[in-house]
Amino acid sequence: MNATFSFFYFMPTGPLDTNITQTITNIARAATTGRRRHSTSIPPTTLPIPDPPQHTNVRHPNRASVDVYGNLVPEDSNATSRRNSQVLEEVKNTLQIEFEGGTQVIVRPNRVVRGKVTLNAMERIYATKLVIRFRAEEVATVKVNEASMDGKSSDRVHKVITTYFRTEYRLWGSEAPAYGHAAWDEIEPGTYEFPFALKFPNVNYPPSTEEPKGFHIRYIWTAQLTGAGLESGIKSSEYYTPYRPLLVCAKDHECVYRTTVYTKERTKPVARVEARLPKQCYVPDDPFVMHLRIVLLQTDSRITDVTYKFRKKHEGKMVLVNGTAILDHIRIVGSGRCLIKEPDSQIATDVAFTIPTRLVSPSFTTTHTRVHYDLQFLLNVSEHRGLFKSTHEIEFAVPIVIGNLKHEQLLRVNGLTSIGYYCNNKELPIFFDPNLEDPPEQFGVT
């Protein structure tokens, strides 16, 4: 409450007036001091930070523990840890998800994933039900510098979330009917394990990816214990499991890729390229062989060196009102050098290497994300014009398609020819009784 003080001044005419003046002055000074003391700002209370998700294949050393309400207590700062010591003491009940196969679990079409949800109850809990959820989503985020009506420009973030599917399963408790509420039960302190099983439909979804920056496709698991009286209760961290579709390579047949290389300004052609490949699509650990022929269009030019890079290209795209925002990220998976006997205006050489298994996933495209591969060649060219000699570099790329199954395996994998496409097939992953080998019924269609 703000207090208003009025001050009266007296002209001292004697000892009595002097005492009155001093008394009023002391009262005013005390009021001012009290007002300053009460107006001192109170330092803000530091709240716990929301818990970041956990990937089943990645363990971060600086991860922090989760409290009862799903908040995070940082561990990388001593000052913050001391400030939140009281919160750490209150961490009692937790939920965790564990998968059979540990960190090596990979989700694929027509595959069963098994695991368990562990509840560590250090005190008595009143809860309604325990559920496990599984969802897949694609997130696209771009930051664009846009101009406002007053002529000033500022950065604006655009974000689009596409949910491919969302399913959940009740592991314990009672489900509320549509016309009422469910009762809650009491859980005594202890450790409880709830096994689960999920059958992924025979449908190809896009593979998991985290590139380019701001774009990702994730397959996410969470568990939640709903409290009494519709309280939020306890929620686990988010767990990511990698997903790999089954993509068969096209039938092998020899192909020839021809292109004309221009200068950087694309004003003048400088070379003709012919690449002969035994097939167009490859799988990891496949031998790659290509016969390359390059002819320079300037007779006084010589090719002195040829190097190549096997590139994985991530592209993120979002259509906006004023245009299309595009982000890309290129990862060099492998590299090498072609053998040249002597500099010449035309060369013919072979390129041979093994497709790496690390960092190589199938080529694919979605609404916002595209992953594709190519073989980029860099040529060092020297030109002799009279007494002067100059060197420059030209480049070109040969596209390559990557799958994860050879064409010969088309009939060897059960149900491969009946795999559906996620844009057309509406079958969802389904949880079922973990005591069974497979779901008792066929997948439902939404």
N, C-alpha and C positions, 0 to 999 in steps of 0.2 A: 504494500500500500504506500502510495506517495503522500507524504505529510507536508503541509504548507506552514511555514513559520513566519510570523510578523515580528519585526524588530522595532522597538520604540527607543528613541534616544532622548535622554534627559540631560539638561545642562546642570552639572553639579553645583549646588549652591551651599552645600554643607556636608557634614559627615554622613547624615542619613541618606542624602541623595547619592553620595559617592558609593555607599554600600549597595543601594538599589541598582545602580548602573553596573557594578561589578557582578552582581547576582545575575542580571539579565544577560550579560556578556558570557558568563560561564554556562548558562543554560543554552544559549545559541551555539557556543563552541561544542558542547556535548551532543546537541542534536545533529550538528554537521558531521561530527566524527562518527556517530552512529549510522547516519545515512550513508556515509562512505563505506563503513564496514559492511552494511547490508547490501550494498550495490556491487560488492566484489563478485566478479564472474566465477561461476562454478565450472570446473573443467569438465568437458564432455566425457561420458562413459563410453569406453571402447567396446563395441559389440563384436561377437565372433563373426568370422568371415564365412560365407557359404562354402561348403565342401566341393572342391573340383572333382570331376569324374575320374574313375580309375579304369585303366585298360588292363584286361586280363593278361596281355602279353607284355606289358611294360610296368615296371615297378619304379616309382620315383622315390629317391632317398629322403626327400624333404616333405613327404606326405605327412599330414597331421591327423590326429585322432578325431573321431566324430562323437559328438555328445548325443544326449537323448533326443534332441529336437532336430538332428541332422545338420547342426552347425559345425564349423571347423575352428579348431584352436591352433593357430600357427605355432611351429616349433623352431623356426629359423631365427627368431629374435628373442634374446634373453629378457629384454624389458617387457615385451608383449607376453611372454610366458609367465613372468612374475605377476603381471597385471591380471592375467586370466587364470592364476593358480586356483582360485575358488571355483572357476568353471570346470577345471580339470578334475577337482575333487568330486564334482557332481556327475562325472561321466560314469554311468553304471550299466545301462542297458544298450546293447548294440545288436545290429543285424548284419550278417555277412552272407555272401553268395559264393559257393565253391562249385567248380565244374569237374566232372570226371575227365581226366586228361590234363588237369592243371592248366598251366599257361599255354599248352599246345593245342587247345581246343579250337577248331575251325568249323564254322557253320557252312553247310553246303545243301543244295537241293536234295530232297528225299532222304535226309539224314536225321537221326535221333540224337538229341543233346540231353545229357543227364547231369544232375548235380544235386546239391542240397542247400537249403537256407538254414543257417545256424543262428539261433537266438540265445544270446548271453544275458540272462536276467539276474542281476545282482540284488534286486529288490522285488517286492510283490508288484505285479502289473495287472491292471484291469483293462481288458482289450475285447474287441468285438470280433475281429478276424485278421488273418495273415494272408496276404496275397503276394504273388510274384508276377511281374509285368515284363513284357518283351515288346520292343517297338523298333522300327527302322525309320530313319529320317534323313533327308538331304537338306543341308543348310547352305544358302548362298548369301554372302555379305559383301557389299562393295561400299567404298567411301568416295563420293563424287563432290568435286568443287562446283557449286551451283551459285548463280547470281540471283540476288533478291530484287524486289521491286525498286528499292532505292539505289540500285546500281552496285551495291557491295556484294562481295562473294564470300561464301562460307562453305565449310565442309558439311556434307549431309550423308548419313549412313542409311543405306537401304538394305533390308534383310528379308529374305523369303525362306520359310520353312515348309518343306514338303514331307508329309508323313506317309510312308508307303503302307504300313500296317501298324496295328496296336492290338495286343491281346493280353489277357491276364487270367490267372488261375488262383482259386482259393485253396490254400494249403491247410488252413485250420480256421475254426470258428463257424459262425452262422451268417448266412446271406440274408440281407433285408429284402422282404418282398416288395413289389411295386406299390402295394397299398399300405405299407407300415414300416416299422423299424425293427431292427434286430437287437436281441439282448446281448449283454457283454458277460464275459466270464473272468475268473481270477486265475492268474498264472503265478505259481510259487517260484521263488528264486531257484536258479539252476541253469543248465545248458540244454537246449532243445534243438533237435535236428529234424528238418522237414524235407525229405527227398522230393524231387520233381523230375519230370521227363517231358520233353517237347519234340514233336515231329515237325520238321520243316517241310513245307509242301514241295512238290516236284515243279518248282517255278524258278526261273532265273531272274534274280534281282541284281542291281548294279553292285559291284564289289566295293568293299570298304576302301575309303581313301581320305587323306587329310590335306590334299593339295588341290589347287594353289591356296595361298593364305586367304582365309575367309570362307573357303568352300570345304565342305566335308560330307561324307556319307558314313553314317554310323549305325551299328546294330547294338541296342542298349538294353541292359537288364537292370531292374530295380526290384526291391522287396519292401513292403510296408506293413507294419502292424498297426491297424486302426485302433485308437483308444476308445475308452468308454464315453458314451454320450457324444459321439461323432467328433471326438478330439483327433488331431492329426496323428498322435502316437509317435512311433519310431519308424524312421525311413533309412534304408541303407544307402550307401554310395551308388553311383552309376558305374556299371561294369560294361566295358566294350568287348565284344567278341568279333574277330575278323570274319567276314563273309566272302566266300569265293564261289562265283557261278561256274557252271560247267559249259564251256564254249569249245566246240570242236572246230578244228582247222578245216579249211576247204580242201577238196581233193587235190592232190599234187598234180601240177602240170607246169611245164616250162613257160616262162613269160619273159618278155623283153620290155624294158622301161627305157624310153628315149626322151631326151629333153635338150633344149638349147640354153646355154648359159650366157647371160648378158652382163654388162658392166653394172656397177652399183647404181648408176643413174638409169639403167635399163634403156639406154639409147643405142647401144651397139652390141650385136652378138659377138662373143669372143670364142666360144667353143661349142662343139656338139658332143653329146654324151650318149652312150649306149650301154645299158646294164642288163646282163642276161642272168636270170635266176632260175634254178630248177623248180621252185615253188614260191608262192606268195605268202603263205602263213607258216609260222614256226611256233614251237613250244619251248619252254625253258629246257636247257641242256641239249638242244638240237644242234647239229653241226650246220653252220651257215657257210655257203659257198656261192660266190658271185663272180662272173667274168665281166670286167670293166674295160671299156674302150673309150678313149678320149681323143678328140681331134681338135687342135687349135685352128682357128680361122685366119690367124695372122702367120704367114710363113716365116717371119723373122722372130717368132716367139718360141720359147722352149719350156717344157715342163721339167722342173728340177726336183720337186718333192710332192708327194701325195700322202696325206694323212686322213683318217676318218674317225668319227665319233658315233657310237651307238647311243641314241638319245631317247629318253622317255619324256614326253611332252604332256603336261597337265594344262588344261584350259578351262577357265571359269567364265561364264557368260550370264549376264542379266539384262533383260530388255527394260529400259526406262522410258519415261515420257519423252525425253530429249534425245534419245539414241540408245545404243547398246554399250554397256560397260563390259570390258573384257580384261581379264587377268590371266597371266600365264606363268608357268614355272617349268623350267627345263632341267632335267637331271641326267647327267652323263653316266650311263651304265657301263660302258666299255669304250676302248679306243685302241688304235693301232696305226701302222704305217705300211703303205704298199711298196713293194720292191720295184725299183726302177733301175734298169741296167745302165742307161746313160740318158742325159737330157735330150729330148726330141720334141717335135711339134705334135706328134701323136704317139700314144702309148697304148698297150694292151697288157693288162695285168689281172691277177686273180686276188680276190679278197676272201679270206677264210678265217673263221673263228667259231667259238662255241657260244650259243646264246646263254647268257648268265642265268642262274636260278635266283639270285638275290636281287631284289628290287624290280623284278619283272612280273607283272600281273597282266591279265588279258586286256586287250584293247576294248573300249566300250564308250558309249555316249549316253547322256541323259539330257534332261531339259536344260540344266545349268552346267554340267561338267562333261568334259571329254578327255580321254586318255588315249594317245596314239604314239607310234614309234616311227623313227626314220634313221637312216644312215647318212650322216652329213660328211661330205668330202671337202677338204680344203686343199687347193692346188697353189703351189708357188710357181709363178711364171716369170721368166726373165725375157726381156726384149732387147735386141741389138739394133740400134739405129745409127749406123755410121760409127763414130767414135764413142757414142754414148750408150750406156747400158743401164737399164732400169728393171726393177722387180716389183711385182704386185701379187696380190692374192685373190683368187676367185673361189667361189663355193657353190655347191649344189647338194641336193638331198634326194635319196631314194626311199620311198615309203615302204614300211614293213608292217605286217599284221601279226599280232601275238594271240595265241589261244592257249588253253591248258590241257587239251586232249588232242591226240593225233586223229586223223580221219580213219585210220585202221581200227580205232577203238570204238567206233560208232555203234557197232552191234555187240560189243563185249560188256558195256556198262548197262546194268539193268535200269530200264525206264528212261534211257537217255533220249530216245527218239520221241518220247511223249512229254518232254519238258515244255512247260508253258512259258510265256513271256509276261512279265509283271504288269505291263500296260493293258494286256488283254485278259489275263487270268486273275480271278479275284479270290483264289484260295488263300487262306491264312494259315500261319503256323498254329498248331493246336497243342495245348497241354493235355496230358492224359495220366492215368494211374501209373506211377513208376514201377509197380509190381508186374506190369504187362510188358511184352516185347514191343508191341505196336499199338496204336490207337484202335479201339474196337470198331470204330465206324470210319467211313470215308470222310475226308475233309469237307467242311461246310463251305458254301459259297455265300459271300456277303451280298 
